[in-house]
Amino acid sequence: MDLDGSPGEGHERVEVGERPRPRVNLKALFGLQPGAWAWTTAVKAALSMSLSFALAAWLFGPEVGTLAALGSMTVLYEKKTPYAYRSAALALVGLGFVASVAFGSLAAALAPWAPVISIGLTAGIATWVCAAWRVDKPGPLFFVLVGAISTIAPGGLADVPLHAVVAAFGAAIGWSVSMSGAPVRARHPEYRAVAGAYRQLASLLRSVGTSDLDHAQHEASVAVAEAWRIVLLAQTRGYRTTPEAARLRSLLRWVSDIHLATTQVCMARPKPLPEKAADFAERMARAVADPALAPDPEELDDLRRGLRPRSLEARLYGLLARAAQSARRASHEDDEQADVLHDERYPALWDSLRSSLGPDSLVRPTALRMWITVTAAGAFSLLMGLDHYYWVGITTTAVLQGGNVVLTMNRSLQRSLGTLVGVFVGAALIATHPPLLLVIVLAGTFQGLTQLVVGRNFFYASVLVTPMALLLAGTAAPDPVTDLAGSRVIDTVVGSAFGLLGALVLWRRTSATRLPQAITSVLRIARECTTAVLDQDVEIGPERRYRLRRDMRAALVNLRGVYDSAIGDVPRAASTLPLWPVVVATQRTGYLALAALARDKPEAAGIITLQRVDLAFRELISSMEERRTPRMGAVPRLPAYPRLNMELRALSNAMTSAVAQDERAARQEAERRAQRERRRAQKDVDADL
């Protein structure tokens, strides 16, 4: 019996969606990205800055009080993580802010050129640590901001401890505001993450049979992986044995299994699913926090009517119904889906830092690019006599956070144009000589508005953050408003130019060169998953199954991230564009291996078939590593997993096509080079005559 087919449908391959196309255009510069407005973050940011600025100005004076306002930006970090983990993580962020302030203040007291070194090192180290420890946005930006502003704080060498204490004071206030929701909504981050996975599942169900399938598959996988991370971080000793924790783990495992079942349906079904299935998943998202809102499993009976019991759609609807039953249950003591996670709660911080420096990591070149570019920008500004050279380093850091060249160019233009508009607003406010209380209120308001829109568009965020920065800088080191506004425009243009130059010159093809490695990483784990499922002599235990699924999902998410970064490189590597069909086939192979691994009783294969499948994977991996055409024989037929067989053949064909395009591009480049040599030789002959 064909377990992967659907009634009346053949074994045609689902069409590959259009590849991502990052561009520099008006929509990218001024249009709003999809997503929600960050109201909660905006309110917390405004409250944290206003409160810390006011208290520090009262206790220590307004000039030094700006350091507390900057230290309060700890509230912008770890917004999605559980409160137990957040408390420790924000403490580390606060210590990082204090270290940045102390380093910058010390450098300013030593020599005029020392702040350039301190700002560059802060940018590089913060980029490295944030990337290695998976610190979410805003990443290294505010470490650089507080370190740079501290270089203009009044005082000398003896005032460095005071500056550090004031920054710690502000960081403590930011920590308190961020943790303020713990007493009333202690488990809100975990519920929000699992509910987000169900919402992305609903989007994936709506994408079945459409050209958005592969993109929706990736977004759903990212949401599920993030939910696993958040729930894992929440498993504290006193909480993980509670009924609430068991219910949440159960719902998370259900959405993970349903996602993989949907993967099989996506590969086999060329037409959309009934809208009722996606609506059911949307209602499951609301039921995560409130069991009373769980939909009735019997609502899916109409969809299941007429389907073969072992068809993919029937299995998908059955899993949705069982998930709804689980959501309605008060007790999960006997629920296998609620077992304790087979993983460590906290990541090994030192191991993360060490592995991030490996040759295959993107973290090392990214951190080096940030350090070199920010230092060079500051040195150039100091050499040219720019009075507020610290702002050049801040701008360069913000621009380089775009990642690839296209996104960096977008952010460079957005930053420059936004700052130009924001300077007029800030200069107009400063020109009125507002009292300190109004400065505090305005700074907090602009900070909140910035956080409200920064996730939707960087241009509007730059317009709003510039007046806030002018108010803080003008309070820390009062200058004539015309000098402050004029230098801010010049510094922003210089910083944006250096950020773009750094993206173009330093390690510009890092992602492109690592794309084949990301593909082979997925294939290696997919091979391990597939051979484990097909081998009749191997029994996959719960812990190994969990680790294989975790590693496979992480490799798939990483593959798409590397590709999205690689296609934004300019000039783009000739080998990147033809690899989109290869990336899609690799993703689908990985997801199908995951789906096979998720079956309760996977169907094994014979020894000869197992060896041939293993050989096919090995040949595909070797072909990608050596950038050659795969020399594959007939891929064995897998009656229980026909879609896997199909994607392996599609992957082989896509690799063959990509290699052919590479060879054609190489021949064309050789011909152009030969023509240039002939023209140069002819010019030499003409000159001799």
Residue pairs with C-beta under 8 A, 6 or more apart in sequence:
1 310
2 639
2 642
3 310
3 312
3 603
3 640
4 264
4 267
4 268
4 312
4 640
4 641
4 642
4 643
5 11
5 268
5 311
5 312
5 642
6 265
6 268
6 269
6 311
6 312
6 313
7 307
7 308
7 311
9 268
9 269
9 270
11 268
11 642
11 646
12 270
13 267
13 646
13 647
13 650
14 209
14 213
14 266
14 267
14 268
14 269
14 270
15 211
15 270
16 214
16 580
16 581
16 584
17 211
17 212
17 213
17 214
17 215
17 584
18 211
19 567
19 577
19 580
20 215
20 563
20 564
20 567
21 567
22 28
22 404
22 406
22 407
22 564
22 567
22 568
23 406
24 406
24 409
24 410
24 413
28 410
29 410
29 413
29 414
29 417
29 459
30 457
30 459
31 457
32 456
32 457
33 455
33 456
33 457
35 455
35 456
37 452
37 453
37 456
38 451
38 452
38 454
38 455
39 452
40 79
41 75
41 76
41 79
41 451
41 452
42 448
42 449
42 451
42 452
43 448
44 75
44 177
44 178
44 180
45 73
45 75
45 76
45 444
45 447
45 448
45 450
45 451
46 444
46 445
46 447
46 448
46 449
47 177
47 444
47 448
48 72
48 73
48 74
48 75
48 173
48 174
48 177
48 178
49 69
49 72
49 73
49 443
49 444
49 447
49 448
50 440
50 441
50 443
50 444
51 72
51 173
51 177
52 68
52 69
52 71
52 72
52 169
52 170
52 173
52 174
53 65
53 66
53 68
53 69
53 72
53 170
53 440
53 443
53 444
54 437
54 440
55 68
55 169
55 173
56 64
56 65
56 67
56 68
56 69
56 166
56 169
56 170
57 65
57 436
57 440
58 65
59 65
59 169
60 68
60 162
60 166
62 436
62 439
62 475
63 153
63 154
63 475
63 476
63 477
64 153
64 154
64 155
64 162
64 163
64 166
64 476
65 166
65 475
66 149
66 153
66 472
66 473
66 475
66 476
67 101
67 146
67 149
67 150
67 153
67 163
67 166
67 167
67 170
67 476
68 166
68 167
68 169
68 170
68 173
69 170
69 443
69 472
70 97
70 101
70 142
70 145
70 146
70 149
70 150
70 167
70 170
70 472
71 94
71 97
71 98
71 101
71 146
71 166
71 167
71 168
71 169
71 170
71 171
71 173
71 174
72 170
72 171
72 173
72 174
72 177
73 97
73 142
73 145
73 146
73 174
74 90
74 93
74 94
74 97
74 170
74 171
74 174
74 175
74 178
75 174
75 175
75 177
75 178
76 138
76 142
76 174
76 451
77 89
77 90
77 93
77 135
77 136
77 138
77 178
78 85
78 86
78 89
78 90
78 93
78 135
78 136
78 178
79 136
79 178
80 136
80 189
80 192
80 193
80 226
80 230
81 89
81 189
81 230
81 233
82 187
82 189
82 190
82 230
82 233
82 234
83 179
83 181
83 182
83 186
83 189
84 233
84 234
84 236
84 239
85 233
85 234
85 346
86 178
86 179
86 189
87 175
87 179
89 135
90 174
90 175
90 178
90 179
91 175
93 135
93 171
94 168
94 171
94 172
94 174
94 175
95 171
96 126
96 129
96 143
97 142
97 143
97 146
97 167
97 168
97 170
97 171
98 164
98 167
98 168
98 171
100 122
100 126
100 143
100 144
100 146
100 147
100 150
100 167
101 146
101 147
101 150
101 163
101 164
101 166
101 167
102 150
102 160
102 161
102 163
102 164
102 167
103 118
103 121
103 122
103 147
104 115
104 118
104 119
104 122
104 146
104 147
104 148
104 149
104 150
104 151
105 150
105 151
105 153
105 155
105 159
105 160
105 163
105 164
106 118
106 157
106 160
107 114
107 115
107 117
107 118
107 151
108 114
108 115
108 150
108 151
108 152
108 153
109 155
109 156
109 157
109 159
109 160
110 157
112 382
113 379
113 382
115 148
115 151
115 378
115 389
115 390
116 375
116 378
116 379
116 381
116 382
116 389
116 393
117 375
118 147
118 151
119 144
119 147
119 148
119 151
119 374
119 375
119 378
119 390
119 393
120 371
120 372
120 374
120 375
120 376
120 378
120 393
121 371
121 375
122 143
122 144
122 147
122 148
123 140
123 143
123 144
123 370
123 371
123 374
123 375
123 393
123 396
123 397
124 367
124 368
124 370
124 371
124 372
124 374
125 367
125 371
126 139
126 140
126 143
126 144
127 139
127 140
127 366
127 367
127 370
127 371
128 353
128 356
128 363
128 364
128 367
129 135
129 353
130 139
130 140
130 143
131 139
131 356
131 362
131 363
131 366
131 367
132 352
132 353
132 355
132 356
132 363
133 347
133 349
133 352
133 353
134 347
134 352
138 401
138 454
139 401
140 370
140 397
140 401
141 394
141 397
141 398
141 401
144 374
144 393
144 394
144 397
145 394
146 167
148 390
148 391
148 393
148 394
149 390
149 472
149 473
149 476
150 163
150 167
151 390
152 388
152 390
152 473
152 476
152 477
153 159
153 163
153 476
153 477
154 476
154 477
155 162
155 163
181 188
187 234
187 244
187 248
189 230
189 234
190 230
190 231
190 234
190 248
191 248
191 288
191 289
193 226
193 227
193 229
193 230
193 231
194 227
194 230
194 231
194 248
194 251
194 252
194 255
194 288
195 285
195 286
195 288
195 289
196 223
196 226
196 227
196 285
197 220
197 223
197 224
197 226
197 227
197 252
197 255
197 256
197 259
198 255
198 281
198 282
198 284
198 285
198 288
199 223
199 281
199 282
199 285
200 216
200 219
200 220
200 222
200 223
200 224
201 220
201 223
201 224
201 255
201 258
201 259
201 262
201 281
202 278
202 279
202 281
202 282
202 285
203 216
203 219
203 220
203 278
204 216
204 217
204 219
204 220
204 259
204 262
204 266
205 262
205 273
205 277
205 278
205 281
206 216
206 272
206 273
206 275
206 278
207 213
207 215
207 216
207 217
207 266
208 262
208 265
208 266
208 269
208 271
208 272
208 273
209 269
209 270
209 271
209 272
209 273
210 272
213 266
214 584
214 587
214 588
217 263
217 266
217 587
217 591
218 556
218 557
218 560
218 587
220 259
220 262
221 259
221 553
221 556
221 557
221 591
222 557
224 255
224 256
224 259
224 553
225 553
225 554
225 557
227 252
227 255
228 252
228 256
228 550
228 553
231 248
231 249
231 252
231 341
232 341
232 343
232 345
233 345
233 346
234 245
235 245
235 340
235 341
235 345
236 345
239 245
240 340
243 330
243 331
243 332
243 333
246 332
246 333
246 335
246 338
247 291
247 326
247 327
247 329
247 332
247 338
248 288
249 332
249 337
249 338
249 339
249 340
249 341
250 326
250 332
250 335
250 337
250 338
251 284
251 288
251 323
251 326
251 327
253 337
253 338
254 319
254 322
254 323
254 326
254 337
255 284
255 323
256 549
256 598
257 319
257 598
258 281
258 316
258 319
258 320
258 323
260 591
260 594
260 595
260 598
261 312
261 315
261 316
261 319
261 595
261 598
262 316
263 591
263 592
263 594
263 595
264 312
264 315
264 316
264 592
264 595
264 643
265 273
265 312
265 313
265 316
267 588
267 592
267 643
267 646
267 647
268 312
268 643
269 312
269 313
273 313
274 303
276 299
276 300
276 302
276 303
277 300
277 303
277 316
277 317
277 320
280 295
280 299
280 300
280 320
280 324
281 320
283 293
283 294
283 295
284 294
284 295
284 320
284 323
284 324
284 327
286 293
287 293
287 294
287 295
287 324
287 327
287 328
288 327
291 327
291 328
291 329
291 330
294 324
294 327
294 328
295 324
296 324
297 320
297 321
297 322
297 324
297 325
298 321
300 317
300 320
300 321
303 313
303 317
304 313
304 314
304 317
304 318
307 313
307 314
307 317
308 314
326 332
326 335
326 337
329 335
332 338
339 542
341 546
342 542
342 543
342 546
342 547
343 546
343 547
343 550
355 361
356 363
356 364
357 363
357 364
358 364
360 514
360 517
362 510
362 511
362 514
362 562
362 565
365 506
365 507
365 510
366 507
366 510
368 506
368 507
369 400
369 502
369 503
369 506
369 507
370 397
370 400
370 502
372 502
372 506
373 396
373 400
373 498
373 499
373 501
373 502
373 506
374 393
374 396
374 397
374 400
374 498
376 498
376 502
377 392
377 393
377 396
377 494
377 495
377 498
377 499
378 389
378 390
378 392
378 393
380 392
380 494
380 498
381 389
381 392
381 491
381 494
382 389
386 392
386 487
386 490
386 491
386 494
387 479
387 483
387 487
388 473
388 484
388 487
388 488
388 491
389 491
391 469
391 473
391 487
391 488
391 491
391 492
391 495
392 491
392 494
392 495
392 498
393 495
394 495
395 415
395 419
395 491
395 492
395 494
395 495
395 496
395 499
396 495
396 496
396 498
396 499
396 502
397 499
398 411
398 415
398 495
398 499
399 408
399 411
399 412
399 415
399 495
399 496
399 499
399 500
399 503
400 408
400 499
400 502
400 503
401 411
402 408
402 409
402 410
402 411
402 412
402 503
403 565
403 568
404 503
404 511
404 565
404 566
404 567
404 568
404 569
404 570
405 500
405 503
405 504
405 508
405 568
405 569
405 570
406 568
406 569
406 570
407 568
408 499
408 500
408 503
409 500
409 503
409 570
410 458
411 458
411 499
412 496
412 497
412 499
412 500
413 496
414 457
414 458
414 459
414 462
415 458
415 462
415 492
415 495
415 496
416 492
416 493
416 496
417 459
417 462
418 458
418 459
418 460
418 461
418 462
418 463
418 466
419 462
419 463
419 466
419 488
419 489
419 492
420 489
420 492
421 463
421 466
422 462
422 463
422 464
422 465
422 466
422 467
422 470
423 466
423 470
423 485
423 488
423 489
424 485
425 463
425 466
425 467
426 466
426 467
426 468
426 469
426 470
426 471
426 485
426 488
427 470
427 481
427 482
427 484
427 485
429 442
429 467
429 470
429 471
430 470
430 471
430 474
430 481
430 484
430 485
431 481
434 442
436 475
439 471
439 475
442 467
442 468
442 471
443 468
443 471
443 472
446 464
446 465
446 467
446 468
446 471
447 465
447 468
449 464
450 461
450 464
450 465
450 468
453 460
453 461
453 464
454 461
466 488
469 488
470 484
470 485
470 488
473 484
474 481
474 484
504 570
508 569
508 570
509 569
509 573
511 562
511 563
511 565
511 566
511 569
512 566
512 569
512 572
512 573
512 575
512 576
513 573
514 562
514 566
515 562
515 563
515 566
515 575
515 576
515 579
515 583
516 624
516 625
516 627
518 555
518 558
518 559
518 562
518 563
519 559
519 579
519 582
519 583
519 586
519 624
520 621
520 624
520 625
521 555
521 558
521 559
522 552
522 555
522 556
522 559
522 586
522 587
522 589
522 590
523 586
523 589
523 590
523 617
523 620
523 621
523 624
524 617
524 621
525 548
525 551
525 552
525 555
525 590
525 593
526 552
526 589
526 590
526 593
526 617
527 614
527 617
527 618
527 621
528 548
529 548
529 552
529 593
529 594
529 596
529 597
530 593
530 596
530 613
530 617
530 644
531 538
531 610
531 613
531 614
531 617
532 538
532 540
532 544
532 548
532 597
533 540
533 593
533 596
533 597
533 599
533 602
533 604
534 602
534 604
534 605
534 609
534 610
534 613
534 638
535 604
535 610
536 604
536 605
536 606
540 548
540 597
545 597
548 597
549 594
549 597
549 598
552 590
552 593
552 594
552 597
553 594
555 590
556 587
556 590
556 591
556 594
559 583
559 586
559 587
559 590
560 583
560 587
563 576
563 579
563 580
563 583
566 572
566 573
566 576
567 576
567 577
569 576
574 662
574 665
575 627
575 658
575 662
578 657
578 658
578 661
578 662
579 658
581 650
581 654
581 657
581 658
582 624
582 651
582 654
582 655
582 658
584 654
585 647
585 650
585 651
585 654
586 651
588 643
588 647
588 650
589 644
589 647
589 648
589 651
592 641
592 643
592 644
592 647
593 644
596 602
596 641
596 644
602 640
603 640
603 641
605 613
605 636
605 638
605 640
608 636
609 636
609 638
612 633
612 635
612 636
613 635
613 636
613 638
616 632
616 635
616 636
616 648
617 648
619 630
619 631
619 632
620 630
620 632
620 648
620 651
620 652
620 655
623 629
623 630
623 631
623 655
624 655
627 659
627 662
628 659
629 655
629 656
629 659
629 660
630 652
630 655
630 656
632 652
635 645
635 648
635 649
635 652
636 645
637 645
638 644
638 645
